[in-house]
């Protein structure tokens, strides 16, 4: 079975190309065609799902969980092509890496993974007007964004778990489903996209921004609260997330040379140069994301900080990780020094991380604890608890007196 998939025509006008042209770099030149590039394999699958309906959907679901070779009947052509692509593991992927999971992200306490990584990644995506428009397409953006926070948190935790990205694993299936969701949104957006917006909606460059959100931006946000990683950990992080990029259908030229934060910053600079500046939609989506995360966290049983302080905490994290200029463009306000909790929190986290990663045994114990704390009951909400201010002050006092975190 085949479906005729006709690519949609896209605009060739691109905001920021003058900037890229002035750089005279080969990478910038190669970036231009990707502004109107989608994901042909996933786009064709969406066309087949629309054409063949439940039959194609069942074949896709079974193929993702069992594998193409184990299907009783040959699936539609585009579905088969997608399954073959995701099942073809790149030569550089270490099978042991997939069994272990993302050991770097797993070393981060679930509280901070949700508060910094998930929020930071989504806010970074909102810096692109195209990304923000997908978050606030409805007349009721708050429920939509709250749901997106939960869904993104669940997906991220499925992908980083040990074995999560093995064929048929929960992270593997969920990542391909995210890829197809992008294709569905892209197809729906193209019907009414010609509104002066440049580039392809949910195209390769938007997907690259999302990928950077969970690598560079997430860990710069974590660094703001004292959770730093080593150069070796950076290499492990990007190698693992390069495989996620492969499953997401990201063009290999965008991520194959990204091995650490320095490489990621260069890619971010190129993406920023060809992306429209944040608009009112970006600012509205950012405010809604911060508000939704703060509200959800403040109303979890056992939470100590009120919603207003949580909002300030998030503003402080985002301003430190994105930089003042980018934060100003997104409408993220500054936090008065008198109410800024981050210096205290970062001191506690930096000391705690030192002891958690002091030896291989302690690092393994920290990852095991993070896995236990991010069980199904916590995956159903953006963040479970927040460190009480009194605990921060008490621990900081202990560090100052002994050099070791207070018990």
Secondary structure by P-SEA (a helix, b strand, c coil): cccccccccccccccaaaaaaaaccaaaaaaccccccccaaaaaaaaaaaaccaaaaaaaaaaaacccccccccccaaaaaaaaaaacccccccaaaaaacccccccccaaaaaacaaaaaaaaaaccaaaaaaacccccaaaaaaaaaaaaaaaaaaaacccccccccaaaaaaaaaaaaaaaaaaaaaaccccccccccccaaaaaaaaaaacaaaaaaaaaacccccaaaaaaaaaaaaaaaaaaccccccccccccaaaaaaaaaaaaaacccccaaaaaaaaaaaaaaaaaaaacccccccaaaaaaaaaaaaaaaacaaaaaaacbbbbcccccaaaaaaaaaaaaaaaaaccaaaaaaaaaaaaaaaccccccccccccccaaaaaaaaaaaaccccccc
